[in-house]
Amino acid sequence: MIAFIMKKRSKMSPKDSLLEQAAMNAAGLQQTHVIGIAAVTFFIILLCVLAGFKGLTWTLLLIINFCLFAYLMKLTIESGLNVPLGPDGQPIGGDESSDEEDDDDDEEEAAYQAPSVPTEPSKPTLPPIT
């Protein structure tokens, strides 16, 4: 999973990479912190393996795999979006949709004209009843 994450991160556009870096900085993390956290986590799991704590080892490995999978899905979903995201992961800008169908509706409404009301009363077309 780490290999897939590294592959996804290398394929990120420069804009997405900067947004990812801004999100990390907003959280107070830097690249060296992430590497340090990964190294400490690996060391703790290695100590649990050597000490024979099978339950704790498997629990830590499952938690790490779940977190990596969640991060991989986040990268995958965000790479499919063409919406600029802020540091909090929320879309930047208004609620305007880029749906082309909405644009077609606007053109139809602009071409529509209300029927005109005649200014002179019209004469009855029916013959009078005698």
C-alpha positions as CSV (number, residue, x, y, z in Angstrom):
1,M,0.0,0.0,0.0
2,I,2.9,2.3,0.7
3,A,4.1,1.7,-2.9
4,F,0.6,2.6,-4.3
5,I,0.6,5.8,-2.2
6,M,4.0,6.8,-3.4
7,K,2.9,6.1,-7.0
8,K,-0.2,8.2,-6.5
9,R,1.7,11.1,-4.9
10,S,4.3,11.1,-7.8
11,K,1.4,11.4,-10.3
12,M,-0.2,14.3,-8.5
13,S,-0.3,17.6,-10.4
14,P,1.8,20.4,-8.9
15,K,-1.4,22.1,-7.9
16,D,-2.7,19.1,-5.9
17,S,0.8,18.6,-4.4
18,L,0.8,22.2,-3.1
19,L,-2.7,21.7,-1.7
20,E,-1.6,18.5,0.1
21,Q,1.5,20.4,1.5
22,A,-0.8,23.3,2.6
23,A,-3.1,20.8,4.4
24,M,-0.1,19.3,6.2
25,N,1.2,22.7,7.2
26,A,-2.3,23.7,8.4
27,A,-2.3,20.6,10.6
28,G,1.2,21.6,12.0
29,L,3.0,18.7,10.3
30,Q,6.1,18.8,8.0
31,Q,7.5,16.0,5.9
32,T,10.2,15.2,8.5
33,H,7.4,14.8,11.1
34,V,5.6,12.2,8.9
35,I,8.8,10.3,8.3
36,G,9.6,10.3,12.0
37,I,6.1,9.1,12.9
38,A,6.4,6.3,10.4
39,A,9.8,5.3,11.8
40,V,8.6,5.3,15.4
41,T,5.5,3.3,14.5
42,F,7.6,0.7,12.6
43,F,10.0,0.5,15.6
44,I,7.1,-0.1,18.1
45,I,5.6,-2.8,15.9
46,L,9.1,-4.4,15.6
47,L,9.4,-4.4,19.4
48,C,6.0,-6.0,19.8
49,V,7.0,-8.7,17.4
50,L,10.2,-9.4,19.2
51,A,8.5,-9.4,22.6
52,G,5.9,-11.9,21.4
53,F,2.8,-9.7,21.8
54,K,0.8,-11.2,18.9
55,G,-2.5,-9.5,19.7
56,L,-0.9,-6.0,20.0
57,T,1.2,-6.6,16.9
58,W,-1.8,-7.6,14.8
59,T,-3.9,-4.7,16.1
60,L,-1.2,-2.2,15.3
61,L,-0.7,-3.7,11.8
62,L,-4.4,-3.6,11.1
63,I,-4.7,0.0,12.3
64,I,-1.8,1.1,10.1
65,N,-3.2,-0.8,7.1
66,F,-6.6,0.9,7.6
67,C,-5.0,4.3,7.8
68,L,-2.9,3.8,4.7
69,F,-6.0,2.5,2.8
70,A,-8.0,5.5,3.9
71,Y,-5.2,7.9,2.8
72,L,-4.9,6.0,-0.6
73,M,-8.7,6.4,-1.1
74,K,-8.5,10.1,-0.3
75,L,-5.7,10.5,-2.9
76,T,-7.7,8.5,-5.4
77,I,-10.9,10.4,-4.9
78,E,-9.2,13.8,-5.0
79,S,-7.3,13.0,-8.1
80,G,-10.6,12.4,-9.9
81,L,-12.1,15.8,-8.8
82,N,-11.5,18.9,-10.8
83,V,-12.7,21.1,-8.0
84,P,-10.1,23.2,-6.1
85,L,-9.9,22.2,-2.5
86,G,-8.9,24.3,0.5
87,P,-6.6,23.2,3.3
88,D,-9.6,21.8,5.2
89,G,-10.6,19.6,2.2
90,Q,-13.7,21.6,1.3
91,P,-14.3,22.9,-2.2
92,I,-13.2,26.6,-2.7
93,G,-15.7,28.9,-4.3
94,G,-19.4,29.2,-4.6
95,D,-22.0,26.5,-5.2
96,E,-22.0,27.1,-8.9
97,S,-22.2,23.9,-10.9
98,S,-20.4,23.3,-14.1
99,D,-23.1,21.2,-15.5
100,E,-23.7,21.9,-19.1
101,E,-27.4,21.2,-18.9
102,D,-27.8,24.2,-16.6
103,D,-26.2,26.3,-19.3
104,D,-28.6,25.0,-21.9
105,D,-31.6,25.9,-19.7
106,D,-30.3,29.5,-19.3
107,E,-30.1,29.9,-23.1
108,E,-33.7,28.6,-23.5
109,E,-34.9,31.0,-20.9
110,A,-33.2,33.9,-22.6
111,A,-34.9,33.1,-25.9
112,Y,-38.4,32.8,-24.3
113,Q,-40.6,35.9,-24.6
114,A,-43.9,36.4,-22.8
115,P,-47.0,36.7,-25.1
116,S,-48.0,40.3,-25.7
117,V,-51.3,41.6,-24.5
118,P,-53.3,43.6,-27.2
119,T,-53.9,47.2,-26.3
120,E,-57.2,47.5,-28.1
121,P,-60.1,45.3,-27.1
122,S,-60.9,42.7,-29.7
123,K,-64.2,42.6,-31.4
124,P,-66.4,39.6,-30.8
125,T,-66.3,37.2,-33.7
126,L,-69.6,35.5,-32.8
127,P,-72.8,36.8,-34.3
128,P,-75.2,38.4,-31.8
129,I,-78.1,36.2,-30.5
130,T,-81.5,37.5,-31.5
